[in-house]
């Protein structure tokens, strides 16, 4: 059974943390995103779950600016390439950005720029695995969670990251 905890008052709106088998398995930004991916038959709210309590605490510390890294049990499933990308994302320091090209090169696949974008889109643990820190080679914002670049912009501003404001 999957358990979740909702964080209601964050700079990016409602955030839902989802856990299963003592690991965080998903972060959903917005109620619509949560309902799209989680079935009420298989996910129940659990305010007493210690992992979800810790996840909420760390996420709120991040939003308040007092936390720059996370220390939680995360579970992410994907192809070898996706896992390589997600591991590379976790190496991007707080307040810094990398381009899709940088990540492709880091994974040893310099021509896989679009595939890096698709791996970012498939990331089920945004913020914990900071795909918001990946921007265009020309330092502009590009897609986030589909087309929600306004969320990426808020997260980068919260971290004080440098980028160009115009979106592509």
N, C-alpha and C positions, 0 to 999 in steps of 0.2 A: 504494500500500500504506500502510495506517495503521500507525503505530508507537505503542507505549505504554510508560509507565514507572509502576511501582507505588511509592507511598510507603506503607510498611507501618506505621510507628509515628507516628501523628498523634493529636491529641486527639479526632478524630472517626472513628478507625479507618482502614482502608485507603482510600487515595485513588489513583485512576488518572488519569494525564494522557495524553491521546491527541493525536497530531500527524499531520498530513498536509500534504504540499506546503509544508513549512517554516513551518507555522502550528499553534498549539494549536487544536484543533477541539472538544475535549470534556474535561470533568472529571467523573469518576464517583466518587461517594462510596459506598464499599462494594463488595464483590466481586459481590454479587447484581445491583446496578445496572450494573456493568461488563459482566457476562455477558449481561444483558438487552439491552444496546444495542450490544455489539461482538461480531462473529463471529470465532472463532479462525482462520477461513480468510482474514480480511482485516485482522487486527491482530496484529502480532508485537511481543514485548518487545524493546526496543532500549536497552540501558544506555549505549551510546556516542553516541547522538544528542545533539548539542550543545544543540539547543532544549529537548529533554526534560530534559537535565541542568540547564539554566538554570531551567526551569520548576520542577523539584524543589527547587532551591536557593532560589528566591524563595518558593515555597510553605512550605518548612520555616522560612525566616526569618519569614514571616507567623505561623506557629504559635508560634514562639519569642518573638514580640512585637517583633522588631527591624525588621520591614517593614510599612509601612502602605499602599503603592501597588505596583503591578506594572508591569513594563516588558517585555512580551512581545508577540510577534506573535500576535494572536488572530483567529480567523475565526468570525464568527457569521452565520448565514443565517436569515432570517425575513421576515415581512411588514414593510412600512414602519412600522406601529404597533409591532410587537415591537421593531424596531431602535430606534425612538424611546424606548421604555421602557428597553431595555438601555443606551442611551446615558445616559439620566437616572440609572440605577442607578450608573453609573460616576462620577457627579458627587457621590454621597453620601459625605461624608468618613468615614474610619476612625473608629469609635467613635460615630458618629451614626446616627440612624434617621429614616426618613420613613414616612408612612402611604401606603397604596395610593391614598387620595384625593389626597395631595400629588403623587404621581407622575402620576396622571391629569391633574391641573391643569397640571403642568409640561409635559406633552405637548400641551396645548391641547385636551384632550378630558375635561372635568371629570366627565362622566357615565360614563366608561369604567372605573370602579373594578374591576368584575369582570374586565374584559378585561386590566387591569394584572396581576391575579392569574394569569390564564391565560398572559400573556407571561412572568411570573416562572417559572411551572411549565415553560414551554418553553425556558428558559435552559439551554443545554448547557454553560455555562462558570461554574458556581457558584464562589463565592469570588473568582475573577478578575473576574467581573461580579457584584457583591455583592448578590444578591437577598435574602440573609439580613438585610439592613439595612432591609427593608420590613416594617412591622408594622401592626397594626390602628390605626384612628384613635384608639381609647381606650388606646393604648400597650400592648396585649397582643399576645402571639405568636399568629400565625395560621399556616396551612399552610406547609410548606417541603418541596420535593421530594415533593409529595404530602402525606403525613401525618407526616413526620419532623421535627416541631418540636423534638425534643430536640437535633438537629444545629444548628438555628438558634439555640437557647438557648446551646449551647456556644460557637458563633462569636461571638455578641453578648457573652457573658461574657468571652471572650478579649479582645475589643476594649474592654471596660469600658463598653458602651453601656447607656443607661437604657431600661428597659421594665418593664412589670408582669409578674410571674412566672406569673400564671394564664393558661392557654391557653384559647382560644375554639374 
